């Protein structure tokens, strides 16, 4: 955890002092064109890493009913996003998805099917991630998905594969809010279906909480002054900061419980053990670290990857 806290401090310092991009507050394109200064992922390095991923043998596939189903279908159905700049971003120039989460599910598709492109993406948000698994619309959800006890009552998780915490996003130049302790009496946005509402109840009980369906809607409300701050997972806010350094700022330090990201699977699926085995292998062989460096480290000026979380805990 010391390595993680050092990493978040370095990421925050870097993102607040260097300019990477311009503001985009809705998924629709606007008529005003602005120069994009955001640090793009090294597509060639990303693609080469994914194409070199490990492939499971027939015996390993046969040991899992979940993996066998995916193998027989010939495609891995993924619940994920297309607009998470560091984790799963659609590149419209070649219609490819790249980022840390995108790399994980493409590596998993390669592991099961021998083809990293053999996946279908269903877009999800924080309010639909459980339902797409429960209704068998997808095989996995890989979407900066926090592992919580309430979610484990209706779905299962493999992992964790990444660890984060909460943070407070404010409009650039805001001097009234310097951290979570200043949220009392403020109108604070968070995402419905996320861990944000319960965390705000504990750490900022005197705040007025407004829940939004998507990250974009919450940030739009902040930009328009309809809310005073936005609280959610630090790494999601880092996406906004890296792309829009002159629009938003992170107020104060990260806070709250350590937030472990997991890969969502159907409840009690034997896919949990299968995916955990896959995750452990890519951690052990250095692929996890390389993927982190390409997706996050190289784009935020950090040379040393954090220690991977312990899979299965």
N, C-alpha and C positions, 0 to 999 in steps of 0.2 A: 504493500500500500504506500510505502514511502516513495517508491519509484513512480506510482501513479500520481501522488500529490505533486511531486516535482514536475511531472509531465504536464498536469493541468495548469500549473503556475506558468510554465514556459509557454504553453499554447496560448494562454490568456494574454501574457505580456506581448507575445508576437502579434496576435491578432488585433490587439488594441493600438499597436504602433505602426503597423504596415498597412498600406492600402491595397485591397485585392479586388474590389468590384464596385458594382453600382446597384442601386436599390431596385428590387422587383417585388411587388407586393401582391400580385395575383398570378394565377397560373395562365390566364389569357395573355396574349401578346399585346403590348400597347403600341400606340402609333409613334411615340417618342423613342428614338433609338439612342442608346447611351453606350459609351465605350465600356467593354467588359474587360476589367483588369484582374479578374479572379485567376488564381493559379490552377490551370487545367491539370488533370491527371495525365501522367505519361502513358498514353494509350498503348504504345508499342510494348513498353515494359509490363504493363498490366496483362495484355493479351498473351504475351510470352509466358508469364508466370502461370496463368490459368491453363494454358495449353500443355504445360509440363506437369500438371497435377497427377496424383496417383489414381490408379484404377483398381477397384476391388476385384478379386477373383470370384469365380462362380460359387465356390463353397461359402464365401463370406456373404454373398447376396442371398443364397439359399437359406442361410441361418436366420434371416429376418423376414417375417411375413410382409412387413411394411415395404422393405426394399424390393422384395420379389414382385409386389404389386406395381411399384414404380417401373421396375425392369420390364415387366410384361406390357405395361402401357406404352413404353418407349419414350416417355417424357416425364420430367419432374415438374409438377404444378406448384408454383411458388406464390405465396402472398407476400407482396413487397411494395416498394415505392419507386417512383421514377424521378423524384425531385429532391432527394436528400443529397446535397452537393458532395459531401465527403463519403457517404455510405452507399448510395444507389442512385446515380444520376444518369438520365438518358442523354446520350450524345446524338443529336439529330443529324449530324453530318454522316454518320454511318449506322444509325439506329441501334447502337450498342449501349448496354448498361454497364457502368463501371463504378467502383467504389468498394469499401470494405465489406458491406453486406452483400453487394452484387458478386463480389469475388467469392465469397463463401458459398452462395448457392450455385454458382457456376462450377466451382470445384466439386461440390456435392453431386451435381448432375454428371460431371465427368467421372467421379468415383463410382457411381452406380451404372451409368449408361455408356461410359467410354467416350462421351461427347459433351463438351462443356456448353454447347449451344442447344442441347436437348432439354430446354425448359420453357414453360409458359408462365408469364407473369400476370397475376391478378392484382390490381392496385388495391391496397388496403389503407385504412387510417386507424387511429387508436380505438375507434368505436366498433370496428368490424373485424378485427383480427381473430377473435374467438369464433365468431359466427361462421367465417369461411372454413375453418377447420371442422366445426361441429356439423356443418352441412356437406362436408366432403367436396367442397369446391376446390380445395388445394391440399397438397400433401404436407407442406411445411409453410411456416411463416417466418421470414427473416426480415425484420423491419425495426431495428433498434428496440427490441421487444423485451421489456423489463419482466423479470421473473418475480411474481408475487404469489402469496398464499391463496388469494381469492381466485386468481387465474388458474392456479393448479387444481382447483376444484372442478374445472370444466375442460381443461386441456392439459397436456403434458409438455415439459420442456427438456430439450437437450442443452448441454452447456454447463455453465456459462462460457461465452466466448469473448466477452468484453465487459469492462466495468466502468461505470460513470457515477455521477452524483447530480444533484439539482443546482440550478443557478438562476439568477434574477437578470432579466433583460430589460433595459430601459432605453428611452430615446437618447440619442447622443446629446451630451451637454446637460443632462439631468443631474443636478447637484443635491436634490432633496432625498434621493434614495441611494444609499451607499451600501446596501446589503439587505438581507432578509429582515433584520431588526427594524428597518424603516418602513415596512409594509403595513403597519397598523394604520387603519383609517384610509388606506389606499384601495383603489379598484384594481384588482390583479387578475390578469388573464391566465388561463391554463387550458390544457386540452381535456375534453370530455373522454372518459374511458382510460385516461392515463393515471399514473401515480400522483400527479400534481395536486388534485383536490384533497386527498388525504394528507399529503405532506404539508400543504398550506394550512390545513386544519390544526396540525400539530405545531408548526413553526411560525405561523402568522395567523393566529386565531382571530385577530381583530381586523383582518383584511376583508374586503368585500370581493368575493370570488366570482368571476364570470367564466363559464366554460364554453369553449369553442370546439367545433368538430375537427378542424385541421390547424396545423402549424401556420399556414398561410393566413387563415382568418384571424388567428390570434395576433400575429405580427402586424396585420393590416389595422386592427383595432388599436394597437400601440402607436403605429405611425400616424393614425388619424386623431390621436389624443382621446379616444373613447375609454382607454384604460391607462393606468399609470405605469404598469409593469407587467411582465409576462414571465411566469415561472414554469420551467419544464426541465427536461434532461439537459445537462451541460453540453453534451456533444451535439444535440440538435441545435442549441443556440450558437454553438461554434460555427455551424454551417452559415447562419445568418451573419455573424460577425466577420467571418473570412470574406464573404461576398459583399458585405455592406458596411464597411468600417466607419463610414461617415454618417450612417443612419442610426445604428444601434450601438449600445455599450453594455457590457456585463458589469453589474454593480456588485462589488464585494467578492467574497470567496464562494466557492462551491459549498454546499451544506447538505444536511440530511443524510439518510442512510446510504451506504454504498449500493449502487444500482447495477445489478448484474443483468446483462442482456443474454437471452436464451433464444434457441430456435424452437418455435412452437410446433407441436405435433398433436395428432388426435389423442384424446384421453386414453391413458394406459397402453399406448401403442408400443410395440417392441422396436419401433423406429428410434426410440430414445437411446437404447443401448447401441444401436447401429450407428447413429449420428455421433454419439459420444466417442465411439471408436474412431470414426473418421476425424473428428476434431482433434483427438489426442495425437493421431498420426501427423496431421499437418502442423501441429505445434512442435512435435518432436523433430520433424525433418526440416524445420525452419521456414516452411511456407507461410504460416500465420504471421511471423515477424516480417517477412518480405512483403506480404500483402498489406500489412499495417504501414510499412514504410512508404510504399508506392501510393497508397490511398490517402494517408493522413500525414505521415512524417515529412515527406518531401515537399508537401504543399503548405506546411506550416513552419518549416525551418527547423524541425526537430530531428536530430541525427540518431537518437537512441530510442528504440521501441520500448514500451512498458512491458513489464512481466505479464505473461499470459495468465489469466485466471485458472484456477484448478477445475478441470472439467469434472462434472458429477457432484459438485458440492453446492 
